[in-house]
Every structure is written in C-alpha cells, then in structure tokens.
Amino acid sequence: MGKQISFSSKPAAPVSPWQRLRRLLQSSPVRTIATYLLLGLIALVMLLPLIWLVSTAFKSSTEDIFQFPPQFLPAQPTIANFIEVWQTNPFGRYLFNSTLVALLTVGLNLLFCSLAAYPLARLDFRGRNALFTLIVSTILIPFQIVMIPLYILTVQLGLRNSYLGLIFPAIASAFGIFLLRQAFQGVPKELEEAARMDGCSELGIWWFVMLPSIRPALVTLAIFVFIGAWSDFLWPLIILDQPEYYTLPLGVAKLAGAFSLDWRLIAAGSVISIAPILLFFLIMQQYIVPTETGSGVKG
C-alpha cells in the first residue's frame, strides 16, 4: 500500500480593512473614479474664491454677503452693480489702457526674447554659456531691488505718466529668453541646414523656420506675459499719477475708497478686470499644441 500524503493548509491571515480598501482602490475603474473625484475636489477648492467673487458681484443686498452659512447663489441676482461701477468710474478707459499695455508688452516680449534666445541656442560664439548664465541669474533678483533705479531711469527718459513708461520694464524678461532658448534647441538642425542651402539669411531662418517651429512656447510665453502685465499693480502705482493712464488694477483699488468698501461694487469691478484674462487664455490655449517640426525630417 502506498503512503497517503496529507497536505495541511495554514489558515489565511486576516485581511485588515485598510488592505481591503487598498485592493479596492487598485482596481482600474475604482482608481479612475477616485482620481477624478480627488481632482474635482482640488479644482473646487481652488475655484471657491472665484465663485464667491462672482456671486458677490451679482448680489442685490449687502447683507447677503455676510450671511452664515455662506450663500453662493444670490437670492435676487442683478447686474445693477456692474452698471453702477461702469457709469460712476471710467472703466472703459481703464480697460483700454490695460488692453493696450498688455498687448504691447506681449508683442515686444515675443520679439526681443526670441531675438535674444535664437543666437544663444543656435549660434556658436565665445562666451555664449556665460552670457546665458548671467541672464538667467537675474531671475533671482527681486523687482523691489531694481525698482528705484528703474524709476529714476524712467523719469530721466521722460516716460512718467505714459504708456511707454508702463511697458518699459517689461519689454523683455530672463524667463522668456530661457523658455524660448530651450524651445529653439529642440528644433532639428536639418531644417536650419536646408534653409541655409536655399540661401536664407539668419534673420530669415529665425522668422520663417524657427518661430513657426516653437509656436507652443511662444503661446505659453504670451499667456504668462499677458497675465503679468494685466494684473501688475505696483509699477503702475509708482509711475502714474494721472487717472487717464490708470490700468484696471489701479481702477479696482480706487473703488475701495470711492464706495466705502461696498463689496458688491468692488466685486463687480474685480470681475470686469479678470474677465479679459480668462477670455485671452481660452482663445490662446487651442494653440498650445505640438507642432509638426520633425515631420519633414527623415532619419
């Protein structure tokens, strides 16, 4: 007779509730749902101040602002706050000034930063890396340190109370040069060599080959510069004392004194000031897509 072999099975270890939850979250559908819920919660927390600002702008009574618990949906929504702010303050002029200053700042930044970044990325000359390091190191210098010398220079040039005085400190930035230099370095050399064989000059290569190839980087820089120029408060406050040159941030700050802290009107002015930024971002984000730079290059 053969020997009978018995297998003794050990009892399974008990599974803790945390282990069950971990296994449940590792499953694909549950993990996807949990990820979207977490992202939605983070987005809601980030958007909560903006939602409260818009809600306050449409409220018809000041008492509704200080209710507890907070009331995000106005009981009687109205646009009277926007009408009063627009009629009692030259917000049309403020909007024109901010739009002009922001667009000119964006255009000059794209021009000068791309002209500076192209030789730093594609041309070989002595001291190139040292010059690039020196430019990037200026990012570490706070604006408050150079503010007084910059103000003195602006006054000596006769640019106080002028649009050019508002634009002067921001016509180029070290961050923009750094961003575009990195983008230029990603363009295949074959495109540049083909343009040179066709007799294209350096400026022609920069304009017809390089700039179309780094369109996403240009759009990204344009968005950052537009937001910075539109929301800048400190430099216009220093360089301007004539209300006809005020930008929207100065106009919104003026509301606090004009209406004795009527938060409905201040919120309405703030909504007017941030709406163009959101509109600009929505228009420009469709252009932040990878370009087909390497499609015409064969390995």
C-alpha angles and dihedrals in degrees: 000000000000121000116258113233116208122199115212113207119208117228113260116257113253115260115230121223090248091056091050090050091049092051090047092052091048092063111100102239094043092046091052093049092047091049093052092046091052092047091047091051092050091048091050092052091049093047096044095092091048092049090050091049093052091045092052091050091059098044118113099205133048091220090064090066095062098044119130121244090036117253110220096178112063114237091219109017116205139174093211090105092060092046093050093048092048094047099043096044132043093247090150089062092045090051092050092049094049093046093049094046094045095048094046090047091051093048095048092045093053091047101046098035092051092046090052096042097049098067091039089057106033109022124075114220136143115277095016096132093043091051092049091049090051092051094048092047090064088072087076092061111093117229091237090067095057095033097094097045089045091051092050091049092048092051092047089053090052094242098128113124093014138109091241089055090056092049098040100087094047105045089109136010137198090229091056092050091049093048096048093043090057090048093049091052089059094060112102114252091224091073091052093047092049091052091050091050088054089056098256117158125229092262089048091052090048093050105035102030112021103040096050089048094057099043094131091055091048092051091047091052091046091055093049093046093046093051092047094048094043096050098038110127108159101059096045088048090055100041100040133066099152113088094215089071096046118128125215097269089056091045092053090048089052090057091066091065097035096056101031093244098312094171094198092061093041089051091049091052091047091052090051090051097049098040094080091052091055091045092050091050093048091051096046101041092076089065094056093095131120113269124228092245097141098039092095095046118090121202 
